[in-house]
Amino acid sequence: AIGIQIGNDQMFQTGLAAIMSALSDATPEGALPLEMLRGERAAHYQNFALMHLAILAELIERQGYPAYSLEYNGKTLQTLIDFNFNASVLRDIRPAVNSPSILLIPSKPEHTCT
């Protein structure tokens, strides 16, 4: 983002390299191995890493580069996104719903303002 803002191509290329590094590290299914080592918090960390990659990709796309088309050994950002949203893959690493580490938001407000 800073590279785009100040017109520094070397810094911009670092953003591209971050995406390529993630694609290189990812499993064929789209998991980021270092994040998967985090036990019950693995899904959270995978999502956090992907969130930053998506922001980078959006910025890169706005500069006219096809960030979502970048590929490494058949893996694209879509591979990581698909893995992230595939509940059957993540079910074994997601914490239980009643885990104290999850903030539950009620579906209905307990009171209303009038």
N, CA, C and O atoms as a printed pandas DataFrame, in Angstrom:
     atom_number atom_name residue_name chain_id  residue_number  x_coord  y_coord  z_coord
0              1         N          ALA        A               1    0.824   -1.193    0.000
1              2        CA          ALA        A               1    0.000    0.000    0.000
2              3         C          ALA        A               1    0.871    1.260    0.000
3              4         O          ALA        A               1    0.581    2.224   -0.709
4              5         N          ILE        A               2    1.924    1.242    0.791
5              6        CA          ILE        A               2    2.799    2.410    0.855
6              7         C          ILE        A               2    3.510    2.596   -0.478
7              8         O          ILE        A               2    3.662    3.722   -0.953
8              9         N          GLY        A               3    3.945    1.500   -1.080
9             10        CA          GLY        A               3    4.616    1.583   -2.378
10            11         C          GLY        A               3    3.735    2.237   -3.428
11            12         O          GLY        A               3    4.222    3.020   -4.243
12            13         N          ILE        A               4    2.454    1.929   -3.418
13            14        CA          ILE        A               4    1.510    2.551   -4.357
14            15         C          ILE        A               4    1.374    4.028   -4.036
15            16         O          ILE        A               4    1.420    4.874   -4.930
16            17         N          GLN        A               5    1.206    4.333   -2.764
17            18        CA          GLN        A               5    0.977    5.709   -2.320
18            19         C          GLN        A               5    2.137    6.630   -2.684
19            20         O          GLN        A               5    1.915    7.774   -3.079
20            21         N          ILE        A               6    3.363    6.146   -2.556
21            22        CA          ILE        A               6    4.516    7.023   -2.811
22            23         C          ILE        A               6    5.166    6.760   -4.170
23            24         O          ILE        A               6    6.176    7.374   -4.512
24            25         N          GLY        A               7    4.576    5.840   -4.942
25            26        CA          GLY        A               7    5.106    5.566   -6.270
26            27         C          GLY        A               7    6.432    4.833   -6.260
27            28         O          GLY        A               7    7.266    5.043   -7.141
28            29         N          ASN        A               8    6.636    3.975   -5.271
29            30        CA          ASN        A               8    7.877    3.223   -5.148
30            31         C          ASN        A               8    7.656    1.808   -5.670
31            32         O          ASN        A               8    7.028    0.985   -5.003
32            33         N          ASP        A               9    8.173    1.530   -6.860
33            34        CA          ASP        A               9    7.933    0.240   -7.495
34            35         C          ASP        A               9    8.542   -0.916   -6.711
35            36         O          ASP        A               9    7.968   -2.004   -6.689
36            37         N          GLN        A              10    9.676   -0.713   -6.074
37            38        CA          GLN        A              10   10.302   -1.787   -5.307
38            39         C          GLN        A              10    9.403   -2.211   -4.149
39            40         O          GLN        A              10    9.253   -3.403   -3.882
40            41         N          MET        A              11    8.813   -1.250   -3.472
41            42        CA          MET        A              11    7.894   -1.588   -2.379
42            43         C          MET        A              11    6.632   -2.268   -2.918
43            44         O          MET        A              11    6.094   -3.177   -2.286
44            45         N          PHE        A              12    6.164   -1.826   -4.083
45            46        CA          PHE        A              12    5.006   -2.439   -4.723
46            47         C          PHE        A              12    5.311   -3.907   -5.043
47            48         O          PHE        A              12    4.477   -4.785   -4.822
48            49         N          GLN        A              13    6.504   -4.158   -5.561
49            50        CA          GLN        A              13    6.908   -5.526   -5.891
50            51         C          GLN        A              13    6.972   -6.407   -4.637
51            52         O          GLN        A              13    6.755   -7.615   -4.721
52            53         N          THR        A              14    7.264   -5.816   -3.489
53            54        CA          THR        A              14    7.272   -6.565   -2.232
54            55         C          THR        A              14    5.871   -7.101   -1.924
55            56         O          THR        A              14    5.722   -8.216   -1.424
56            57         N          GLY        A              15    4.857   -6.305   -2.224
57            58        CA          GLY        A              15    3.479   -6.769   -2.049
58            59         C          GLY        A              15    3.165   -7.950   -2.946
59            60         O          GLY        A              15    2.546   -8.922   -2.513
60            61         N          LEU        A              16    3.595   -7.864   -4.200
61            62        CA          LEU        A              16    3.420   -8.995   -5.116
62            63         C          LEU        A              16    4.153  -10.228   -4.584
63            64         O          LEU        A              16    3.637  -11.344   -4.640
64            65         N          ALA        A              17    5.349  -10.011   -4.075
65            66        CA          ALA        A              17    6.146  -11.121   -3.546
66            67         C          ALA        A              17    5.469  -11.784   -2.346
67            68         O          ALA        A              17    5.578  -12.996   -2.163
68            69         N          ALA        A              18    4.772  -10.992   -1.530
69            70        CA          ALA        A              18    4.070  -11.555   -0.368
70            71         C          ALA        A              18    2.983  -12.523   -0.818
71            72         O          ALA        A              18    2.794  -13.577   -0.211
72            73         N          ILE        A              19    2.274  -12.166   -1.875
73            74        CA          ILE        A              19    1.242  -13.064   -2.395
74            75         C          ILE        A              19    1.883  -14.325   -2.956
75            76         O          ILE        A              19    1.419  -15.433   -2.684
76            77         N          MET        A              20    2.946  -14.163   -3.737
77            78        CA          MET        A              20    3.615  -15.327   -4.310
78            79         C          MET        A              20    4.204  -16.227   -3.217
79            80         O          MET        A              20    4.191  -17.451   -3.351
80            81         N          SER        A              21    4.708  -15.640   -2.159
81            82        CA          SER        A              21    5.244  -16.413   -1.042
82            83         C          SER        A              21    4.146  -17.247   -0.387
83            84         O          SER        A              21    4.350  -18.421   -0.076
84            85         N          ALA        A              22    2.988  -16.637   -0.180
85            86        CA          ALA        A              22    1.865  -17.371    0.418
86            87         C          ALA        A              22    1.430  -18.515   -0.491
87            88         O          ALA        A              22    1.154  -19.616   -0.016
88            89         N          LEU        A              23    1.369  -18.258   -1.793
89            90        CA          LEU        A              23    0.976  -19.310   -2.730
90            91         C          LEU        A              23    2.020  -20.432   -2.744
91            92         O          LEU        A              23    1.677  -21.610   -2.842
92            93         N          SER        A              24    3.277  -20.057   -2.646
93            94        CA          SER        A              24    4.356  -21.043   -2.613
94            95         C          SER        A              24    4.268  -21.915   -1.361
95            96         O          SER        A              24    4.473  -23.127   -1.427
96            97         N          ASP        A              25    3.965  -21.298   -0.228
97            98        CA          ASP        A              25    3.894  -22.018    1.045
98            99         C          ASP        A              25    2.633  -22.864    1.186
99           100         O          ASP        A              25    2.639  -23.864    1.903
100          101         N          ALA        A              26    1.556  -22.476    0.513
101          102        CA          ALA        A              26    0.263  -23.139    0.679
102          103         C          ALA        A              26    0.299  -24.586    0.205
103          104         O          ALA        A              26    1.033  -24.944   -0.716
104          105         N          THR        A              27   -0.512  -25.400    0.861
105          106        CA          THR        A              27   -0.677  -26.787    0.410
106          107         C          THR        A              27   -1.512  -26.781   -0.862
107          108         O          THR        A              27   -2.129  -25.765   -1.180
108          109         N          PRO        A              28   -1.548  -27.881   -1.593
109          110        CA          PRO        A              28   -2.384  -27.933   -2.797
110          111         C          PRO        A              28   -3.863  -27.630   -2.513
111          112         O          PRO        A              28   -4.585  -27.166   -3.396
112          113         N          GLU        A              29   -4.309  -27.896   -1.276
113          114        CA          GLU        A              29   -5.707  -27.612   -0.900
114          115         C          GLU        A              29   -5.932  -26.146   -0.545
115          116         O          GLU        A              29   -7.072  -25.684   -0.513
116          117         N          GLY        A              30   -4.846  -25.409   -0.277
117          118        CA          GLY        A              30   -4.966  -23.996    0.051
118          119         C          GLY        A              30   -4.697  -23.641    1.496
119          120         O          GLY        A              30   -4.886  -22.490    1.888
120          121         N          ALA        A              31   -4.263  -24.597    2.299
121          122        CA          ALA        A              31   -3.934  -24.318    3.702
122          123         C          ALA        A              31   -2.563  -23.661    3.792
123          124         O          ALA        A              31   -1.658  -23.977    3.021
124          125         N          LEU        A              32   -2.427  -22.759    4.728
125          126        CA          LEU        A              32   -1.129  -22.155    5.029
126          127         C          LEU        A              32   -0.540  -22.947    6.200
127          128         O          LEU        A              32   -1.008  -22.813    7.330
128          129         N          PRO        A              33    0.480  -23.767    5.940
129          130        CA          PRO        A              33    0.975  -24.711    6.952
130          131         C          PRO        A              33    1.344  -24.100    8.301
131          132         O          PRO        A              33    1.049  -24.689    9.341
132          133         N          LEU        A              34    1.975  -22.943    8.303
133          134        CA          LEU        A              34    2.341  -22.336    9.592
134          135         C          LEU        A              34    1.104  -21.966   10.401
135          136         O          LEU        A              34    1.117  -22.046   11.629
136          137         N          GLU        A              35    0.038  -21.562    9.720
137          138        CA          GLU        A              35   -1.200  -21.224   10.431
138          139         C          GLU        A              35   -1.893  -22.487   10.941
139          140         O          GLU        A              35   -2.523  -22.467   11.999
140          141         N          MET        A              36   -1.781  -23.572   10.200
141          142        CA          MET        A              36   -2.427  -24.824   10.600
142          143         C          MET        A              36   -1.782  -25.434   11.838
143          144         O          MET        A              36   -2.387  -26.283   12.493
144          145         N          LEU        A              37   -0.562  -25.012   12.168
145          146        CA          LEU        A              37    0.104  -25.512   13.364
146          147         C          LEU        A              37   -0.430  -24.880   14.648
147          148         O          LEU        A              37    0.003  -25.250   15.740
148          149         N          ARG        A              38   -1.341  -23.956   14.539
149          150        CA          ARG        A              38   -1.806  -23.197   15.705
150          151         C          ARG        A              38   -2.974  -23.856   16.439
151          152         O          ARG        A              38   -3.654  -23.207   17.234
152          153         N          GLY        A              39   -3.204  -25.118   16.177
153          154        CA          GLY        A              39   -4.217  -25.866   16.928
154          155         C          GLY        A              39   -5.612  -25.333   16.730
155          156         O          GLY        A              39   -6.034  -25.059   15.607
156          157         N          GLU        A              40   -6.335  -25.185   17.845
157          158        CA          GLU        A              40   -7.734  -24.775   17.742
158          159         C          GLU        A              40   -7.908  -23.365   17.188
159          160         O          GLU        A              40   -9.018  -22.997   16.803
160          161         N          ARG        A              41   -6.863  -22.580   17.137
161          162        CA          ARG        A              41   -6.932  -21.225   16.590
162          163         C          ARG        A              41   -6.490  -21.178   15.119
163          164         O          ARG        A              41   -6.403  -20.095   14.539
164          165         N          ALA        A              42   -6.215  -22.323   14.520
165          166        CA          ALA        A              42   -5.701  -22.376   13.152
166          167         C          ALA        A              42   -6.628  -21.686   12.158
167          168         O          ALA        A              42   -6.163  -20.932   11.303
168          169         N          ALA        A              43   -7.911  -21.930   12.257
169          170        CA          ALA        A              43   -8.863  -21.313   11.319
170          171         C          ALA        A              43   -8.824  -19.793   11.440
171          172         O          ALA        A              43   -8.901  -19.080   10.440
172          173         N          HIS        A              44   -8.705  -19.306   12.668
173          174        CA          HIS        A              44   -8.640  -17.861   12.895
174          175         C          HIS        A              44   -7.391  -17.274   12.231
175          176         O          HIS        A              44   -7.474  -16.252   11.551
176          177         N          TYR        A              45   -6.257  -17.904   12.423
177          178        CA          TYR        A              45   -5.014  -17.387   11.856
178          179         C          TYR        A              45   -4.982  -17.516   10.340
179          180         O          TYR        A              45   -4.450  -16.641    9.657
180          181         N          GLN        A              46   -5.546  -18.596    9.805
181          182        CA          GLN        A              46   -5.643  -18.748    8.351
182          183         C          GLN        A              46   -6.480  -17.600    7.786
183          184         O          GLN        A              46   -6.114  -16.992    6.780
184          185         N          ASN        A              47   -7.599  -17.312    8.439
185          186        CA          ASN        A              47   -8.473  -16.224    7.997
186          187         C          ASN        A              47   -7.770  -14.879    8.095
187          188         O          ASN        A              47   -7.894  -14.052    7.193
188          189         N          PHE        A              48   -7.042  -14.652    9.164
189          190        CA          PHE        A              48   -6.330  -13.388    9.367
190          191         C          PHE        A              48   -5.294  -13.171    8.269
191          192         O          PHE        A              48   -5.187  -12.075    7.719
192          193         N          ALA        A              49   -4.533  -14.214    7.953
193          194        CA          ALA        A              49   -3.525  -14.109    6.889
194          195         C          ALA        A              49   -4.188  -13.856    5.536
195          196         O          ALA        A              49   -3.718  -13.037    4.746
196          197         N          LEU        A              50   -5.273  -14.560    5.285
197          198        CA          LEU        A              50   -5.976  -14.406    4.017
198          199         C          LEU        A              50   -6.577  -13.007    3.882
199          200         O          LEU        A              50   -6.613  -12.446    2.786
200          201         N          MET        A              51   -7.039  -12.456    4.980
201          202        CA          MET        A              51   -7.604  -11.107    4.954
202          203         C          MET        A              51   -6.558  -10.098    4.449
203          204         O          MET        A              51   -6.871   -9.238    3.626
204          205         N          HIS        A              52   -5.352  -10.205    4.932
205          206        CA          HIS        A              52   -4.291   -9.294    4.490
206          207         C          HIS        A              52   -3.893   -9.549    3.045
207          208         O          HIS        A              52   -3.604   -8.608    2.306
208          209         N          LEU        A              53   -3.876  -10.798    2.640
209          210        CA          LEU        A              53   -3.567  -11.112    1.248
210          211         C          LEU        A              53   -4.639  -10.552    0.316
211          212         O          LEU        A              53   -4.326  -10.066   -0.771
212          213         N          ALA        A              54   -5.893  -10.618    0.738
213          214        CA          ALA        A              54   -6.984  -10.092   -0.088
214          215         C          ALA        A              54   -6.884   -8.571   -0.225
215          216         O          ALA        A              54   -7.135   -8.026   -1.300
216          217         N          ILE        A              55   -6.521   -7.893    0.852
217          218        CA          ILE        A              55   -6.344   -6.434    0.778
218          219         C          ILE        A              55   -5.214   -6.103   -0.184
219          220         O          ILE        A              55   -5.346   -5.206   -1.017
220          221         N          LEU        A              56   -4.099   -6.827   -0.071
221          222        CA          LEU        A              56   -2.987   -6.627   -1.008
222          223         C          LEU        A              56   -3.437   -6.866   -2.447
223          224         O          LEU        A              56   -3.116   -6.087   -3.344
224          225         N          ALA        A              57   -4.178   -7.945   -2.656
225          226        CA          ALA        A              57   -4.641   -8.278   -4.005
226          227         C          ALA        A              57   -5.537   -7.178   -4.566
227          228         O          ALA        A              57   -5.425   -6.828   -5.741
228          229         N          GLU        A              58   -6.409   -6.640   -3.749
229          230        CA          GLU        A              58   -7.296   -5.564   -4.208
230          231         C          GLU        A              58   -6.492   -4.329   -4.613
231          232         O          GLU        A              58   -6.770   -3.711   -5.641
232          233         N          LEU        A              59   -5.505   -3.975   -3.809
233          234        CA          LEU        A              59   -4.666   -2.821   -4.139
234          235         C          LEU        A              59   -3.880   -3.061   -5.429
235          236         O          LEU        A              59   -3.759   -2.168   -6.267
236          237         N          ILE        A              60   -3.357   -4.259   -5.574
237          238        CA          ILE        A              60   -2.589   -4.601   -6.767
238          239         C          ILE        A              60   -3.491   -4.596   -8.000
239          240         O          ILE        A              60   -3.103   -4.093   -9.054
240          241         N          GLU        A              61   -4.693   -5.155   -7.866
241          242        CA          GLU        A              61   -5.654   -5.160   -8.976
242          243         C          GLU        A              61   -5.981   -3.736   -9.421
243          244         O          GLU        A              61   -6.101   -3.476  -10.619
244          245         N          ARG        A              62   -6.123   -2.830   -8.487
245          246        CA          ARG        A              62   -6.452   -1.436   -8.819
246          247         C          ARG        A              62   -5.318   -0.735   -9.557
247          248         O          ARG        A              62   -5.515    0.326  -10.149
248          249         N          GLN        A              63   -4.139   -1.331   -9.517
249          250        CA          GLN        A              63   -3.007   -0.790  -10.271
250          251         C          GLN        A              63   -2.903   -1.429  -11.654
251          252         O          GLN        A              63   -1.972   -1.152  -12.410
252          253         N          GLY        A              64   -3.870   -2.288  -11.974
253          254        CA          GLY        A              64   -3.916   -2.894  -13.301
254          255         C          GLY        A              64   -3.226   -4.241  -13.427
255          256         O          GLY        A              64   -3.067   -4.752  -14.536
256          257         N          TYR        A              65   -2.818   -4.819  -12.320
257          258        CA          TYR        A              65   -2.164   -6.125  -12.341
258          259         C          TYR        A              65   -3.173   -7.192  -11.911
259          260         O          TYR        A              65   -3.943   -6.967  -10.976
260          261         N          PRO        A              66   -3.180   -8.342  -12.576
261          262        CA          PRO        A              66   -4.157   -9.398  -12.254
262          263         C          PRO        A              66   -3.740  -10.232  -11.036
263          264         O          PRO        A              66   -3.326  -11.382  -11.183
264          265         N          ALA        A              67   -3.849   -9.661   -9.855
265          266        CA          ALA        A              67   -3.385  -10.339   -8.639
266          267         C          ALA        A              67   -4.126  -11.646   -8.384
267          268         O          ALA        A              67   -3.533  -12.618   -7.916
268          269         N          TYR        A              68   -5.412  -11.672   -8.690
269          270        CA          TYR        A              68   -6.175  -12.896   -8.438
270          271         C          TYR        A              68   -5.853  -13.988   -9.455
271          272         O          TYR        A              68   -6.257  -15.138   -9.280
272          273         N          SER        A              69   -5.139  -13.641  -10.500
273          274        CA          SER        A              69   -4.729  -14.629  -11.504
274          275         C          SER        A              69   -3.317  -15.138  -11.259
275          276         O          SER        A              69   -2.871  -16.057  -11.946
276          277         N          LEU        A              70   -2.600  -14.562  -10.294
277          278        CA          LEU        A              70   -1.261  -15.052   -9.980
278          279         C          LEU        A              70   -1.367  -16.520   -9.580
279          280         O          LEU        A              70   -2.281  -16.909   -8.854
280          281         N          GLU        A              71   -0.445  -17.311  -10.048
281          282        CA          GLU        A              71   -0.509  -18.753   -9.815
282          283         C          GLU        A              71    0.870  -19.300   -9.479
283          284         O          GLU        A              71    1.879  -18.882  -10.048
284          285         N          TYR        A              72    0.893  -20.244   -8.545
285          286        CA          TYR        A              72    2.120  -20.948   -8.206
286          287         C          TYR        A              72    1.778  -22.430   -8.095
287          288         O          TYR        A              72    1.003  -22.824   -7.223
288          289         N          ASN        A              73    2.345  -23.245   -8.962
289          290        CA          ASN        A              73    2.069  -24.686   -8.982
290          291         C          ASN        A              73    0.573  -24.991   -8.944
291          292         O          ASN        A              73    0.129  -25.893   -8.232
292          293         N          GLY        A              74   -0.186  -24.236   -9.711
293          294        CA          GLY        A              74   -1.630  -24.464   -9.800
294          295         C          GLY        A              74   -2.447  -23.840   -8.685
295          296         O          GLY        A              74   -3.671  -23.971   -8.674
296          297         N          LYS        A              75   -1.793  -23.157   -7.740
297          298        CA          LYS        A              75   -2.500  -22.536   -6.621
298          299         C          LYS        A              75   -2.665  -21.043   -6.888
299          300         O          LYS        A              75   -1.724  -20.374   -7.316
300          301         N          THR        A              76   -3.858  -20.531   -6.636
301          302        CA          THR        A              76   -4.153  -19.107   -6.749
302          303         C          THR        A              76   -4.731  -18.635   -5.419
303          304         O          THR        A              76   -4.939  -19.434   -4.506
304          305         N          LEU        A              77   -4.986  -17.347   -5.316
305          306        CA          LEU        A              77   -5.646  -16.852   -4.103
306          307         C          LEU        A              77   -7.007  -17.515   -3.929
307          308         O          LEU        A              77   -7.460  -17.719   -2.803
308          309         N          GLN        A              78   -7.660  -17.853   -5.038
309          310        CA          GLN        A              78   -8.961  -18.524   -4.941
310          311         C          GLN        A              78   -8.818  -19.878   -4.252
311          312         O          GLN        A              78   -9.730  -20.307   -3.545
312          313         N          THR        A              79   -7.690  -20.555   -4.446
313          314        CA          THR        A              79   -7.438  -21.826   -3.765
314          315         C          THR        A              79   -7.444  -21.618   -2.253
315          316         O          THR        A              79   -8.036  -22.405   -1.514
316          317         N          LEU        A              80   -6.780  -20.553   -1.797
317          318        CA          LEU        A              80   -6.738  -20.251   -0.366
318          319         C          LEU        A              80   -8.112  -19.841    0.146
319          320         O          LEU        A              80   -8.518  -20.235    1.239
320          321         N          ILE        A              81   -8.818  -19.054   -0.641
321          322        CA          ILE        A              81  -10.167  -18.617   -0.255
322          323         C          ILE        A              81  -11.098  -19.820   -0.140
323          324         O          ILE        A              81  -11.846  -19.940    0.830
324          325         N          ASP        A              82  -11.051  -20.709   -1.129
325          326        CA          ASP        A              82  -11.910  -21.896   -1.100
326          327         C          ASP        A              82  -11.621  -22.755    0.122
327          328         O          ASP        A              82  -12.545  -23.245    0.771
328          329         N          PHE        A              83  -10.340  -22.939    0.442
329          330        CA          PHE        A              83   -9.981  -23.713    1.625
330          331         C          PHE        A              83  -10.561  -23.056    2.875
331          332         O          PHE        A              83  -11.098  -23.731    3.753
332          333         N          ASN        A              84  -10.445  -21.751    2.940
333          334        CA          ASN        A              84  -10.883  -21.014    4.122
334          335         C          ASN        A              84  -12.377  -21.154    4.372
335          336         O          ASN        A              84  -12.819  -21.165    5.521
336          337         N          PHE        A              85  -13.150  -21.261    3.309
337          338        CA          PHE        A              85  -14.597  -21.316    3.460
338          339         C          PHE        A              85  -15.160  -22.721    3.337
339          340         O          PHE        A              85  -16.379  -22.892    3.292
340          341         N          ASN        A              86  -14.311  -23.720    3.282
341          342        CA          ASN        A              86  -14.760  -25.097    3.184
342          343         C          ASN        A              86  -14.894  -25.670    4.594
343          344         O          ASN        A              86  -13.916  -26.124    5.187
344          345         N          ALA        A              87  -16.101  -25.641    5.113
345          346        CA          ALA        A              87  -16.332  -26.050    6.502
346          347         C          ALA        A              87  -15.922  -27.497    6.758
347          348         O          ALA        A              87  -15.480  -27.813    7.862
348          349         N          SER        A              88  -16.055  -28.379    5.778
349          350        CA          SER        A              88  -15.699  -29.778    6.018
350          351         C          SER        A              88  -14.197  -29.932    6.236
351          352         O          SER        A              88  -13.770  -30.828    6.963
352          353         N          VAL        A              89  -13.400  -29.081    5.623
353          354        CA          VAL        A              89  -11.953  -29.145    5.810
354          355         C          VAL        A              89  -11.569  -28.556    7.162
355          356         O          VAL        A              89  -10.689  -29.082    7.844
356          357         N          LEU        A              90  -12.223  -27.472    7.549
357          358        CA          LEU        A              90  -11.833  -26.769    8.768
358          359         C          LEU        A              90  -12.512  -27.301   10.028
359          360         O          LEU        A              90  -12.126  -26.908   11.129
360          361         N          ARG        A              91  -13.497  -28.170    9.912
361          362        CA          ARG        A              91  -14.267  -28.572   11.093
362          363         C          ARG        A              91  -13.408  -29.174   12.194
363          364         O          ARG        A              91  -13.720  -29.028   13.375
364          365         N          ASP        A              92  -12.336  -29.843   11.819
365          366        CA          ASP        A              92  -11.497  -30.485   12.825
366          367         C          ASP        A              92  -10.568  -29.516   13.534
367          368         O          ASP        A              92   -9.997  -29.859   14.569
368          369         N          ILE        A              93  -10.404  -28.316   13.001
369          370        CA          ILE        A              93   -9.506  -27.369   13.655
370          371         C          ILE        A              93  -10.233  -26.170   14.232
371          372         O          ILE        A              93   -9.631  -25.369   14.948
372          373         N          ARG        A              94  -11.513  -26.032   13.935
373          374        CA          ARG        A              94  -12.275  -24.924   14.509
374          375         C          ARG        A              94  -12.608  -25.239   15.957
375          376         O          ARG        A              94  -12.913  -26.385   16.289
376          377         N          PRO        A              95  -12.553  -24.228   16.827
377          378        CA          PRO        A              95  -12.909  -24.471   18.225
378          379         C          PRO        A              95  -14.415  -24.712   18.355
379          380         O          PRO        A              95  -15.200  -24.318   17.492
380          381         N          ALA        A              96  -14.788  -25.351   19.426
381          382        CA          ALA        A              96  -16.205  -25.596   19.682
382          383         C          ALA        A              96  -16.943  -24.266   19.828
383          384         O          ALA        A              96  -16.359  -23.262   20.233
384          385         N          VAL        A              97  -18.226  -24.272   19.494
385          386        CA          VAL        A              97  -19.025  -23.042   19.530
386          387         C          VAL        A              97  -19.062  -22.441   20.927
387          388         O          VAL        A              97  -19.075  -21.218   21.069
388          389         N          ASN        A              98  -19.078  -23.271   21.958
389          390        CA          ASN        A              98  -19.146  -22.735   23.318
390          391         C          ASN        A              98  -17.780  -22.471   23.924
391          392         O          ASN        A              98  -17.656  -22.302   25.137
392          393         N          SER        A              99  -16.760  -22.436   23.088
393          394        CA          SER        A              99  -15.422  -22.137   23.561
394          395         C          SER        A              99  -15.357  -20.707   24.078
395          396         O          SER        A              99  -15.918  -19.814   23.444
396          397         N          PRO        A             100  -14.697  -20.455   25.200
397          398        CA          PRO        A             100  -14.597  -19.087   25.719
398          399         C          PRO        A             100  -13.799  -18.158   24.816
399          400         O          PRO        A             100  -13.811  -16.943   25.015
400          401         N          SER        A             101  -13.100  -18.717   23.818
401          402        CA          SER        A             101  -12.308  -17.861   22.927
402          403         C          SER        A             101  -13.146  -17.246   21.814
403          404         O          SER        A             101  -12.640  -16.444   21.029
404          405         N          ILE        A             102  -14.427  -17.616   21.738
405          406        CA          ILE        A             102  -15.292  -17.093   20.685
406          407         C          ILE        A             102  -16.272  -16.089   21.292
407          408         O          ILE        A             102  -16.907  -16.363   22.310
408          409         N          LEU        A             103  -16.380  -14.953   20.667
409          410        CA          LEU        A             103  -17.340  -13.949   21.086
410          411         C          LEU        A             103  -18.654  -14.240   20.387
411          412         O          LEU        A             103  -18.731  -14.178   19.160
412          413         N          LEU        A             104  -19.669  -14.552   21.137
413          414        CA          LEU        A             104  -20.976  -14.818   20.549
414          415         C          LEU        A             104  -21.802  -13.545   20.569
415          416         O          LEU        A             104  -21.913  -12.886   21.603
416          417         N          ILE        A             105  -22.377  -13.201   19.440
417          418        CA          ILE        A             105  -23.208  -12.020   19.323
418          419         C          ILE        A             105  -24.655  -12.471   19.248
419          420         O          ILE        A             105  -24.995  -13.261   18.368
420          421         N          PRO        A             106  -25.524  -11.999   20.141
421          422        CA          PRO        A             106  -26.913  -12.441   20.103
422          423         C          PRO        A             106  -27.585  -12.064   18.796
423          424         O          PRO        A             106  -27.288  -11.024   18.207
424          425         N          SER        A             107  -28.501  -12.927   18.344
425          426        CA          SER        A             107  -29.186  -12.650   17.084
426          427         C          SER        A             107  -30.217  -11.546   17.223
427          428         O          SER        A             107  -30.527  -10.864   16.246
428          429         N          LYS        A             108  -30.753  -11.357   18.423
429          430        CA          LYS        A             108  -31.714  -10.278   18.662
430          431         C          LYS        A             108  -31.165   -9.388   19.767
431          432         O          LYS        A             108  -30.575   -9.878   20.729
432          433         N          PRO        A             109  -31.358   -8.081   19.629
433          434        CA          PRO        A             109  -30.926   -7.214   20.731
434          435         C          PRO        A             109  -31.763   -7.498   21.976
435          436         O          PRO        A             109  -32.952   -7.801   21.877
436          437         N          GLU        A             110  -31.135   -7.399   23.145
437          438        CA          GLU        A             110  -31.848   -7.663   24.388
438          439         C          GLU        A             110  -32.804   -6.534   24.751
439          440         O          GLU        A             110  -33.765   -6.739   25.492
440          441         N          HIS        A             111  -32.539   -5.354   24.229
441          442        CA          HIS        A             111  -33.429   -4.228   24.457
442          443         C          HIS        A             111  -33.426   -3.356   23.213
443          444         O          HIS        A             111  -32.520   -3.439   22.384
444          445         N          THR        A             112  -34.427   -2.536   23.094
445          446        CA          THR        A             112  -34.494   -1.640   21.956
446          447         C          THR        A             112  -34.596   -0.211   22.435
447          448         O          THR        A             112  -35.172    0.064   23.488
448          449         N          CYS        A             113  -34.047    0.681   21.672
449          450        CA          CYS        A             113  -34.128    2.099   22.001
450          451         C          CYS        A             113  -35.346    2.682   21.290
451          452         O          CYS        A             113  -35.599    2.379   20.124
452          453         N          THR        A             114  -36.085    3.506   21.990
453          454        CA          THR        A             114  -37.235    4.156   21.356
454          455         C          THR        A             114  -37.111    5.643   21.416
455          456         O          THR        A             114  -37.989    6.357   20.931
